[in-house]
């Protein structure tokens, strides 16, 4: 860990914002286009019934990481999401662009694993309640 | 447990850089034309390859992990802005967001370091 507490907390906050933004943003986008027949989820062969779970998974993990509430389990959930969506959505034999996306998902998984280990830092919501695993 | 998770995280986050750096060597000519079309001088390609491949390997091995993670975080921001920033193209914007997310991951690597399973720790390097 860094020597300077303020610098460390600031860096962790910036890292969290960047990591959470994608999860929240894509989940929110899916929520807004929920009824659309061109909804991504369908194109991937994922049953419609899974849509609420996917949206909750993305928006929920994004918000928890952003706010720093139960950061560690939320980061693990986000890591799992990146692995699953990497395999379901992006892994197609012979498609190099999709392979890059697949690799990116694996890189995101690595980032979320780091969050799961290091936690949110001190700059997080509900800190006075001393929530576990944050 | 924690150190194992950090090692796994490093492997995952380094792989894309090692692979894409390596594929830039094998596809050098095409890649030089591509980056020229983005407005990046082709002469910079060796530097880019060194940045990706060297940075990826350093993260994988846990060698000067924190400064290298910062360099790669910066790289993700630059490539996002140069390559992926097309607000009208949703697929590109998803990639833009993914680059930002990788940046966040590298920032965390820079803060938390490599953990026990790393050259930093074995060689007792500074900032390990």
HADDOCK unambig.tbl for C-alpha pairs under 7 A between the chains (distance, minus, plus):
assign (segid A and resid 1 and name CA) (segid B and resid 111 and name CA) 5.60 0.50 0.50
assign (segid A and resid 1 and name CA) (segid B and resid 112 and name CA) 5.11 0.50 0.50
assign (segid A and resid 1 and name CA) (segid B and resid 113 and name CA) 6.77 0.50 0.50
assign (segid A and resid 2 and name CA) (segid B and resid 111 and name CA) 6.07 0.50 0.50
assign (segid A and resid 8 and name CA) (segid B and resid 111 and name CA) 6.55 0.50 0.50
assign (segid A and resid 11 and name CA) (segid B and resid 107 and name CA) 6.72 0.50 0.50
assign (segid A and resid 12 and name CA) (segid B and resid 108 and name CA) 6.32 0.50 0.50
assign (segid A and resid 15 and name CA) (segid B and resid 104 and name CA) 3.92 0.50 0.50
assign (segid A and resid 15 and name CA) (segid B and resid 105 and name CA) 6.53 0.50 0.50
assign (segid A and resid 15 and name CA) (segid B and resid 107 and name CA) 5.49 0.50 0.50
assign (segid A and resid 15 and name CA) (segid B and resid 108 and name CA) 6.09 0.50 0.50
assign (segid A and resid 16 and name CA) (segid B and resid 104 and name CA) 6.38 0.50 0.50
assign (segid A and resid 18 and name CA) (segid B and resid 100 and name CA) 5.70 0.50 0.50
assign (segid A and resid 18 and name CA) (segid B and resid 101 and name CA) 5.18 0.50 0.50
assign (segid A and resid 18 and name CA) (segid B and resid 104 and name CA) 4.95 0.50 0.50
assign (segid A and resid 19 and name CA) (segid B and resid 101 and name CA) 4.34 0.50 0.50
assign (segid A and resid 19 and name CA) (segid B and resid 104 and name CA) 5.14 0.50 0.50
assign (segid A and resid 19 and name CA) (segid B and resid 105 and name CA) 6.77 0.50 0.50
assign (segid A and resid 22 and name CA) (segid B and resid 97 and name CA) 5.51 0.50 0.50
assign (segid A and resid 22 and name CA) (segid B and resid 98 and name CA) 6.63 0.50 0.50
assign (segid A and resid 22 and name CA) (segid B and resid 101 and name CA) 6.56 0.50 0.50
assign (segid A and resid 103 and name CA) (segid B and resid 16 and name CA) 5.30 0.50 0.50
assign (segid A and resid 104 and name CA) (segid B and resid 16 and name CA) 6.45 0.50 0.50
assign (segid A and resid 106 and name CA) (segid B and resid 12 and name CA) 5.39 0.50 0.50
assign (segid A and resid 106 and name CA) (segid B and resid 13 and name CA) 6.57 0.50 0.50
assign (segid A and resid 107 and name CA) (segid B and resid 12 and name CA) 5.04 0.50 0.50
assign (segid A and resid 107 and name CA) (segid B and resid 13 and name CA) 3.73 0.50 0.50
assign (segid A and resid 107 and name CA) (segid B and resid 14 and name CA) 6.94 0.50 0.50
assign (segid A and resid 107 and name CA) (segid B and resid 16 and name CA) 6.68 0.50 0.50
assign (segid A and resid 107 and name CA) (segid B and resid 102 and name CA) 6.58 0.50 0.50
assign (segid A and resid 108 and name CA) (segid B and resid 13 and name CA) 6.77 0.50 0.50
assign (segid A and resid 108 and name CA) (segid B and resid 101 and name CA) 6.53 0.50 0.50
assign (segid A and resid 108 and name CA) (segid B and resid 102 and name CA) 5.60 0.50 0.50
assign (segid A and resid 108 and name CA) (segid B and resid 105 and name CA) 6.76 0.50 0.50
assign (segid A and resid 109 and name CA) (segid B and resid 12 and name CA) 6.83 0.50 0.50
assign (segid A and resid 110 and name CA) (segid B and resid 8 and name CA) 6.92 0.50 0.50
assign (segid A and resid 110 and name CA) (segid B and resid 9 and name CA) 3.68 0.50 0.50
assign (segid A and resid 110 and name CA) (segid B and resid 10 and name CA) 6.14 0.50 0.50
assign (segid A and resid 110 and name CA) (segid B and resid 12 and name CA) 4.92 0.50 0.50
assign (segid A and resid 110 and name CA) (segid B and resid 13 and name CA) 4.93 0.50 0.50
assign (segid A and resid 111 and name CA) (segid B and resid 9 and name CA) 6.38 0.50 0.50
assign (segid A and resid 111 and name CA) (segid B and resid 13 and name CA) 6.67 0.50 0.50
assign (segid A and resid 111 and name CA) (segid B and resid 102 and name CA) 6.60 0.50 0.50
assign (segid A and resid 111 and name CA) (segid B and resid 105 and name CA) 3.75 0.50 0.50
assign (segid A and resid 111 and name CA) (segid B and resid 106 and name CA) 6.72 0.50 0.50
assign (segid A and resid 112 and name CA) (segid B and resid 105 and name CA) 6.65 0.50 0.50
assign (segid A and resid 113 and name CA) (segid B and resid 5 and name CA) 6.52 0.50 0.50
assign (segid A and resid 113 and name CA) (segid B and resid 9 and name CA) 5.52 0.50 0.50
assign (segid A and resid 114 and name CA) (segid B and resid 6 and name CA) 6.06 0.50 0.50
assign (segid A and resid 114 and name CA) (segid B and resid 9 and name CA) 6.18 0.50 0.50
assign (segid A and resid 114 and name CA) (segid B and resid 108 and name CA) 6.33 0.50 0.50
assign (segid A and resid 114 and name CA) (segid B and resid 109 and name CA) 6.66 0.50 0.50
assign (segid A and resid 115 and name CA) (segid B and resid 108 and name CA) 6.71 0.50 0.50
assign (segid A and resid 117 and name CA) (segid B and resid 2 and name CA) 6.10 0.50 0.50
assign (segid A and resid 118 and name CA) (segid B and resid 112 and name CA) 6.49 0.50 0.50
